[in-house]
Each structure stands twice: as structure tokens, then as C-alpha cells.
Amino acid sequence: MKANDHAPFAAYVPEADRYENMPYRKCGRSGVQLPAFSIGLWHNFGQFDNFGECRNILRTAFDLGITHFDLANNYGPPYGSAEETLGRILDLDFRPYRDELFISSKAGYDMWPGPYGYGGSRKYLVSSLDQSLKRMNLDYVDLYYHHFPDTETPIEETVGALDSIVRQGKALYVGISNYSDTQTAEALKLFKELGTPCLIHQARYSMFDRWVEDGLLDLIGDEGIGMIAFSPLAQGLLTNRYLNGIPENSRAADANSHLESDSVKEYLPKIQVLAKVAEKRDQSLAQMALAWLLRDDRITSVLIGASSPEQLKENVKAIDNLEFSQEEQKIIQEIIA
Ligand SMILES: NC(=O)c1ccc[n+]([C@@H]2O[C@H](COP(=O)([O-])OP(=O)(O)OC[C@H]3O[C@@H](n4cnc5c(N)ncnc54)[C@H](OP(=O)(O)O)[C@@H]3O)[C@@H](O)[C@H]2O)c1
């Protein structure tokens, strides 16, 4: 914990108009709607982050109409600590609003030592969710994902485990993340056979990473499930953060993060040109990059990260201009090709 963790906070009263501006999109053909922007707790919510700032970010998110908070067992560091942070913030600010929130968690990557702490086995998925629920002090999550395909475990076992988790009432819906189009098709078939629909696919998608356009998005659309795009700003590359070098407190400067400083060098020329296109649209680069993803109505929600409430506020303003002219689309396409 850092200084400011004990700064006084007034009792939280959410903005009365919080549902007025945020668009909500149907998650495929399900009955669930998600906000156009969701917030992820992968970074900035661990044990060593400023708890007061975590609280401010989530209060700001909810005030902006962001009802969906996305977690995973291993978010931190250390693993599990983002879920603990959320549990504390729920106690302090959000328990009365539990039914206005859509909270997800995941398991798949390594979480604890030994053969039962990673992968896609029933043993791992069920016990990891029990641990996540304890850390967040929740009776159920709204959505539980298999985080990463595990080719060592039969897909029948993984899908079967998710099905029983729903039947036990520990998750209302289930989803998959990082599955290829072939793996997704296989899983969806099994979910259908078991009678538990797969709500959504969580996949990395940004102007700089468009792998989902090679078949997965079409499958998602045809099957009528949702798609939530993670790292939509390429972890901050698609913002003004790196236009003048690598700031000390940024993700690229953090040796433990997954954003290499070399990526900044590699992408800088494209970032600079895209920032000019955004300026012409009267948007920040972040706003344009987020709006660009939402132009496809198969994208249910865009899952952003933020290290401050100000970033979040800036990003959500993207909803003021979600339209792209043909000319703009063409220019962007040429830059990011
Ligand atoms: N399923 C999976 O395998 C998987 C994998 C990764 C992520 N996710 C989910 O997706 C969520 C979002 O991922 P992400 O954090 O990589 O998303 P992102 O939105 O691409 O990146 C967020 C980072 O970009 C920077 N940023 C955001 N808005 C900015 C602005 N207006 N101006 C300047 N910089 C800005 C901040 O970096 P600084 O910290 O430098 O300020 C922020 O922490 C995660 O929290 C997690 O829930 C899922």
C-alpha cells in the first residue's frame, strides 16, 4: 500500500445520470447488454498499486455507466490481489449496487504451483473459481471464462466444467478467451449440446492487432455470441502517451509489464500519423482507436484499462463521435495495413 491509501473518501453516491450517455449493446443473441466500454483490472489494481486511485478509477467508471468490471484469478501482482482489491472496493462502495454490476473472472494461465493450478481441467477451473469468489466476497460471478485454450485437456472436460459451474449457480454465464476460430467452433458445438450457451469471446483486438478479422469475427457473428475486445489501445500505444518518449510511470517503462519499450519504437511512425487523423476528427488518438473498434456491431464491448480516472474519462468521450467517413476508413486502413 502506498501513501494516500487512507485519504478520506466521502460516502459513494453514484451519479444519478450514469445511464444516460453510455450506449449498451446486446451480447450476441443473448438477453445481456454490456456497456460499449468495460473496465479491466489486469494492471493498476494489484497489492502494490495505490488503493485510493483504484477506488477513484472504479467510482469514475460506474459514474460513466461502465457496469462491467473484468478480472482474472492471476491479475495483480501478486496473483489474486486485483480480485482482493475489488472485494475491498465492493465493501466500501458498491455492495448496494451489486445487481447493477456485471463482474467477470477467469482461469487458465498458471495460478498456483503443481499440476492443478493451470490449464483447463475441471479440477482447476472449479477450485479457482471458488478461490476467486472468496477473494471478491461474492456468491457468484456474472461471467466466468476459460482464459486460454489448453490443448493438453480435452475440450469436452473444459466445456463440461464451465457447464456445471453455471448449473451450480457460481457463474451466470460462461465465456472463452484467446481461442482460435477452430477452437471456438468446437467449443460452441459442445456448449450447445450441453444446453449452456457460451455468452462471449474475449479476444485481443486493436488497430495494431487484427487477427480476429481472419475468421473469428465472422464466426462470432454467425453464431450470435458476443465479442469483447481487450487491449484495444494496444496497452497504451494507441494514445498520446508515447508521442514524446516513454514516460517514467508508463507501462512501457515497467520492466515487469508485457509492453516492450521496443514496441514503442516500432510503432511510433504509425502512432504519429494516426494521431494527426484523430486530430482532424476532433478526437484524441485513444478516442479514435476505440471508436474504430465499435464501428463493427459484432463488437459488444471494448475492454479498456486505465491508470487514472482522467484516462477513463477521456476514453469514454469516444462515444461522442463513433462514425467514420469512407475516406477516413480508407486513410486509416492504409496506415494500419
Ligand atoms: N483475456 C486475456 O487474455 C486478456 C489479456 C490482456 C488484457 N485483458 C483484459 O483487457 C483489459 C484491458 O487491457 P489493457 O489494459 O491492455 O487495455 P488498453 O486499454 O489497451 O491499455 C490500457 C493502458 O493504456 C494507457 N491508456 C489508457 N487510456 C489512455 C489515455 N487516454 N491516454 C494515455 N494512455 C492511456 C494506460 O497505460 P499506463 O499504465 O501507461 O498509463 C492504460 O493502463 C485488462 O484489464 C483485462 O481485463 C484480457
The ligand as an SDF file (V2000), in Angstrom:
LIG
                    3D

 48 52  0  0  0  0  0  0  0  0999 V2000
   -8.2130  -12.3170  -21.8760 N   0  0  0  0  0  0  0  0  0  0  0  0
   -6.9410  -12.0020  -21.8910 C   0  0  0  0  0  0  0  0  0  0  0  0
   -6.0540  -12.8280  -22.1380 O   0  0  0  0  0  0  0  0  0  0  0  0
   -6.5760  -10.5770  -21.5680 C   0  0  0  0  0  0  0  0  0  0  0  0
   -5.2540  -10.1210  -21.7910 C   0  0  0  0  0  0  0  0  0  0  0  0
   -4.9740   -8.7830  -21.5350 C   0  0  0  0  0  0  0  0  0  0  0  0
   -5.9710   -7.9330  -21.0630 C   0  0  0  0  0  0  0  0  0  0  0  0
   -7.2220   -8.4230  -20.8220 N   0  0  0  0  0  0  0  0  0  0  0  0
   -8.3020   -7.5740  -20.2770 C   0  0  0  0  0  0  0  0  0  0  0  0
   -8.3740   -6.3610  -21.0070 O   0  0  0  0  0  0  0  0  0  0  0  0
   -8.2460   -5.2580  -20.1010 C   0  0  0  0  0  0  0  0  0  0  0  0
   -7.6490   -4.0890  -20.8170 C   0  0  0  0  0  0  0  0  0  0  0  0
   -6.3540   -4.4330  -21.3040 O   0  0  0  0  0  0  0  0  0  0  0  0
   -5.2410   -3.3220  -21.3820 P   0  0  0  0  0  0  0  0  0  0  0  0
   -5.0610   -2.7020  -20.0290 O   0  0  0  0  0  0  0  0  0  0  0  0
   -4.0790   -3.8920  -22.0690 O   0  0  0  0  0  0  0  0  0  0  0  0
   -6.0050   -2.2570  -22.3300 O   0  0  0  0  0  0  0  0  0  0  0  0
   -5.6160   -0.9550  -23.1090 P   0  0  0  0  0  0  0  0  0  0  0  0
   -6.8370   -0.0970  -22.9780 O   0  0  0  0  0  0  0  0  0  0  0  0
   -5.1280   -1.3050  -24.4600 O   0  0  0  0  0  0  0  0  0  0  0  0
   -4.3930   -0.3060  -22.3120 O   0  0  0  0  0  0  0  0  0  0  0  0
   -4.5820    0.3720  -21.1020 C   0  0  0  0  0  0  0  0  0  0  0  0
   -3.3800    1.2740  -20.8210 C   0  0  0  0  0  0  0  0  0  0  0  0
   -3.2680    2.2500  -21.8450 O   0  0  0  0  0  0  0  0  0  0  0  0
   -2.8930    3.5150  -21.2710 C   0  0  0  0  0  0  0  0  0  0  0  0
   -4.0040    4.4510  -21.5070 N   0  0  0  0  0  0  0  0  0  0  0  0
   -5.3430    4.2110  -21.4720 C   0  0  0  0  0  0  0  0  0  0  0  0
   -6.0350    5.3200  -21.7820 N   0  0  0  0  0  0  0  0  0  0  0  0
   -5.1290    6.2770  -22.0190 C   0  0  0  0  0  0  0  0  0  0  0  0
   -5.2290    7.6400  -22.3890 C   0  0  0  0  0  0  0  0  0  0  0  0
   -6.4050    8.2350  -22.5920 N   0  0  0  0  0  0  0  0  0  0  0  0
   -4.0800    8.3430  -22.5570 N   0  0  0  0  0  0  0  0  0  0  0  0
   -2.8600    7.7670  -22.3630 C   0  0  0  0  0  0  0  0  0  0  0  0
   -2.7000    6.4760  -22.0090 N   0  0  0  0  0  0  0  0  0  0  0  0
   -3.8310    5.7390  -21.8460 C   0  0  0  0  0  0  0  0  0  0  0  0
   -2.6660    3.2530  -19.7870 C   0  0  0  0  0  0  0  0  0  0  0  0
   -1.3060    2.9030  -19.6550 O   0  0  0  0  0  0  0  0  0  0  0  0
   -0.3690    3.4760  -18.4780 P   0  0  0  0  0  0  0  0  0  0  0  0
   -0.4650    2.4410  -17.4160 O   0  0  0  0  0  0  0  0  0  0  0  0
    0.9830    3.5540  -19.1180 O   0  0  0  0  0  0  0  0  0  0  0  0
   -0.9140    4.7970  -18.0490 O   0  0  0  0  0  0  0  0  0  0  0  0
   -3.5440    2.0510  -19.5230 C   0  0  0  0  0  0  0  0  0  0  0  0
   -3.1470    1.3310  -18.3950 O   0  0  0  0  0  0  0  0  0  0  0  0
   -7.4230   -5.8390  -18.9520 C   0  0  0  0  0  0  0  0  0  0  0  0
   -7.5210   -5.0990  -17.7610 O   0  0  0  0  0  0  0  0  0  0  0  0
   -8.0410   -7.1940  -18.8180 C   0  0  0  0  0  0  0  0  0  0  0  0
   -9.2710   -7.1070  -18.1410 O   0  0  0  0  0  0  0  0  0  0  0  0
   -7.5380   -9.7220  -21.0950 C   0  0  0  0  0  0  0  0  0  0  0  0
  1  2  1  0
  2  3  2  0
  2  4  1  0
  4  5  1  0
  4 48  2  0
  5  6  2  0
  6  7  1  0
  7  8  2  0
  8  9  1  0
  8 48  1  0
  9 10  1  0
  9 46  1  0
 10 11  1  0
 11 12  1  0
 11 44  1  0
 12 13  1  0
 13 14  1  0
 14 15  2  0
 14 16  1  0
 14 17  1  0
 17 18  1  0
 18 19  2  0
 18 20  1  0
 18 21  1  0
 21 22  1  0
 22 23  1  0
 23 24  1  0
 23 42  1  0
 24 25  1  0
 25 26  1  0
 25 36  1  0
 26 27  1  0
 26 35  1  0
 27 28  2  0
 28 29  1  0
 29 30  1  0
 29 35  2  0
 30 31  1  0
 30 32  2  0
 32 33  1  0
 33 34  2  0
 34 35  1  0
 36 37  1  0
 36 42  1  0
 37 38  1  0
 38 39  2  0
 38 40  1  0
 38 41  1  0
 42 43  1  0
 44 45  1  0
 44 46  1  0
 46 47  1  0
M  CHG  2   8   1  16  -1
M  END
$$$$
